[in-house]
Amino acid sequence: NAIDYLDRQTMDDYEKLKAAAKRKEIKLEDKQIGNLQIHYLYTRSHFKDIKVSADIQEAYHYYLGQARKYWLSNNLYLEGMLSLALFRLGDKATASTMVKSFSERALHSEEMGMYWKHSQGYYWYQAPIETQALMIEVYDEVAADQKAVEELKTWLQKQKQTQDWKTTKATVEACYALLRRGAD
């Protein structure tokens, strides 16, 4: 029922976009994918066994196309979610390109491991600990790069060693990433 609800809400969003495009307020080929649609694709990627119904297909494929085209215009957390979603939904080429981009933007140090310069903000998708935990999942699942996973885990552990993980959500995400991915 929850997936059906998400599908219908996404279809409603798409129908509103089409209506706005018909009124010439927007162009459908411009970036029309946001946080909600990215979360939809990420969530949908966990439930590949539940088929996308025929009446939802157009919206589903539209947002997949938007994800492929505009992934680089998001922050690292949302890019990581899209990488996982696209990989799970069968677009391994785009997901691999994304991982290559992540690696090019990453910072490396022997002491701190692999990490990104984060500008911490007010919103949940600007949180560095949660982003690092998600990137551990990306490098484990999409890239299958255990060396990078261990380097990413080093940064996460150093944050706890030198300060704290700030919130209970950050702590849960960090523990989950450390325990579930990479070496013991």
N, C-alpha and C positions, 0 to 999 in steps of 0.2 A: 504493500500500500504506500509506503514511504517513497519508493522509487517511482511509482505511478504519479504520486503527487509532484515530485520534482520534475518529472517529464512534462506534466501539464503546465506547471508554473513556467518552465523554460519555453514551452510552446507559446504561452501567453505573452512572455517577454518578446519573443520573436514576432508574433503577430502585431504587437505595438510598434516594433521597429519597422515592419513592412508598411503599416498604416502611415507612420511618420515619413517614410521614404516616398510613399505615394503622394503625400502632401508637399513633397520636396523640402522637408525640414532637415532631413539627413540623407546621406548616401549609404546604402547597405554595404558598399565595398570599403568604406572607411572603417576605422576601428570602432566596433560596437560591442566588444567583449569586455566585461568588467569582473570584479571580484566574485559576484554571484555565479556567473556563467563558468568561471574558472573552477569554482568549488563544485558546481554541477558536474563538469567533465571529470574532475578528480574523484568525486563520489561515484559517478557512473562507472568509472574504471574498476571499481571494487566489485561490481555486480555485472560482469560480462555475461553471466549465465541467464540474466533477465534480458530478453530481447527488447530492443527499442521498437515500439509499435509503429505501424505504417504511418499513422497520422502525426507522429512526432519526428519522423525521419528527416524531414526538410529542416526543421529547427536544429536538430542534433548535428546534422552535417554542416549546417551554416556555422555553428559555433566551433565545430572541429576545424573548419577552414579558417575561421577567425583566429583560433589558437595557433595554427600553423603559420599564419601570416604576421601576427602581431605579438608573438611571445616576447620579443625583445623589448617591448615598450612597457613591461611590468617590472616590479622590483624582484629581487632574487628569490624571495619566498614564493611568490606567485609563479615565477618562471619554473621553479622546482616542482611545484604542483602540476604545472602543464607538462613538464618533461615526463613525470611519472604517468600522468593520464594518457598522453599520446603513446608512450611506450606500451602500456597495458592494453591500449585500444588498437595496437597493431602498427602504429607509425614509428617504427624503430629508427628510420633515417633521420627524421626531425629531432627525435629525442637524443640521438647520438650527436647531432649538430649542436644541440643545446648544451650537452655535457662538455663538449669541446669548448664552447663559449664560456661556460662556468670555469673551466680549468684555466683558460687564458686570463680571466679576471681575478683568479684566486691569488692570495699571498701565501708564501711558504717560508717557514723558518724551522730550524732544527728543534728549537725549544718549544715553539707554539704550534707546530704542525701546519696544516692547511686551513685557511680561513679567508673570509672576505671582509673588507672594510665596511662596517655597518654604520649607517646613520640611524641611531635609535630614535624612534618616534612614538607617537601616542597610540597608533593603531596596532592591532595584533600582528599584522603582516610585516611590521617593522621591527619585530623583536629578534635580536641577534641569536639568542639561545635556541628558540624555536626554529629559526631559519637554518642554523647549523645542524640541528637534529634532522630536519627534513632533507638537507643536502647529504647527510649520511645515508639516508634511505635512497636517494637518487643515485649516489655513487655505488651503492651496494646492488641495487636492482637494475638500473639502466646500464651503467658502465661496467658492472661486475669487476670493479677495481678495488681489491682489498687493501692495497697499499694506500690508496687515497682515503679509504674508509678509516684506516688506522690513524692517518694524519689528521683527519677531521675530528676523530674522537679525542686526539691529543688536545686540540684547541678547546674542546668542550670541557675536558677534565681540568685544564689549566684555569678556565674561568671559575670553576668551583674552588680550586685551590687558592686563587688569588683574591676572590671576592665571594659572591654567591650567585645563585641562579634566579634571583630577584622575586619570582612568583612561583606559586604552586604549579601553574600550567607549565612554566619553563622547566621546573624540576621534573615533572612527569615526562615531558617530551625528551629531556636529556637522559633520564634513566632508561626510558624505552629504547632510545637510539643506542645507548651504550651497551645495554644488555642483549638487544635483539640482533644487532649487526656486527660484523667483523669478528676478530679473534676474541678469545676469552680474556 
